[in-house]
Amino acid sequence: MPFDAHDLFRQPPTHAAGAWQDPLAMLLASTGEGIYGVDLDGLCVFINQAGARMIGFEPAELLGRNMHELTHHARADGSPYPEAQCPIFNAFRQGLPCRIDSEVFWRRDGTAFPVEYSSHPILDGATVRGAVVTFVDITERRRAADALQRAKDELEQRVSERTQALATALKQVRELAARSEAVREEERTRIAREVHDELGSLLVALKMDVNWMDKRLSEQPQRSPEAAGDMRERMRCKCQNMSRLIENAVDNVGRIITDLRPSILDHQGLWAALEWQAQEFVQSAELALEWCMELGDAPDPPEPLAIAVFRIFQEMLSNVGRHARARHLRVDIRVHAGELSLRVQDDGVGAAAQAFEAADAYGVMGMRERARHFGGDIEVSSATGQGTTATLRLVLPAPVATGQELA
């Protein structure tokens, strides 16, 4: 049997007739939404308790009153809302329903609240007699939507900041890579110049001495005994000069090799190499050195890490030599509980803290990249006129047990 909506308002069986005397009133009273009806003049024909309570009235106070003037007279910003523009009234005047969730209703006390409302025309055949309006307070929904929007805006802001930070970091990495390549090229140029100027001139001098000796030896049979004795003395002096040139060449080669990679790092390990480098630096820079090293029983770290620490230490000293104008240098190296702390402190002119975070602070940037590669960090503290302290901290890897120790 098909369902007929009019069955809701037909009288139920006689045994329940008392409980179902006015089903329409029961429906209006049981819903949590506001429901009211208006005639063609916009006057209230009926309103349920929920609707009247939401706008601060009793239902009986609203009957026969213009609902637009009471609760829909202004927009959310307080500007007037002409009745001719009201979607509620236009809906039944044009015979078309509407559903709106972007406006407010006004309470009796003059406060507004956001609503979602719908207006449906009441038809008597083809004639419009008025409209039924349902509305609900969507304050909590709006709050949730606003909170969601704020969270979305904050997330977008954070994403934008992270994106900008990543872009900045990428730019710095590219600049650091370009700077590293430039430094390598400068180093190649310096080494080539030293090889040309120092070793080249020595080798040319040796070649000239060898040619001189070859020529004199070829003339030897033609000389008298006295002349031959004199020539032997001259050749002996040439040999001594050649020996000195060779010694200079050996020294220059050793110096170039040491600049590229100190042999002490391979032969005596990191700790000895650090002390040697500090002594070499203060001697050339004419600084007073305060040296402190507490290693306990810490072994030398693996070669890649040792090279990284040594290069970071060299860069710290290089910064002191280039910028600090210091008279005293303190180097403090400690290993405690497997953590290395290497601190270089000078009494020089210092600098503002932001100078070490600048985009062109390639030396500090390079040290930090080396340290981060091994899970370490570089901290630089300085103030104008108060010197600078640079500290490397990183965790040393645990030593690998040998076969005998395992046994």
Secondary structure, DSSP 8 states (H G I E B T S, - for coil): ----GGGGGS---GGGTTTTS-HHHHHHHH-SSEEEEEETT-BEEEE-HHHHHHTT--HHHHTTSBHHHHHSSB-TTS-B--GGG-HHHHHHHTT--EEEEEEEEE-TTS-EEEEEEEEEEEEETTEEEEEEEEEEE-HHHHHHHHHHHHHHHHHHHHHHHHHHHHHHHHHHHHHHHHHHHHHHHHHHHHHHHHIIIIIIHHHHHHHHHHHHHHHHHHHGGGS-HHHHHHHHHHHHHHHHHHHHHHHHHHHHHHHHHHHHS-HHHHHT-HHHHHHHHHHHHHHHHT-EEEEEEE-TT-----HHHHHHHHHHHHHHHHHIIIII--SEEEEEEEEETTEEEEEEEE-S----GGGGGSTT-HHHHHHHHHHHHTT-EEEEEE-TTS-EEEEEEEE-------HHHH-
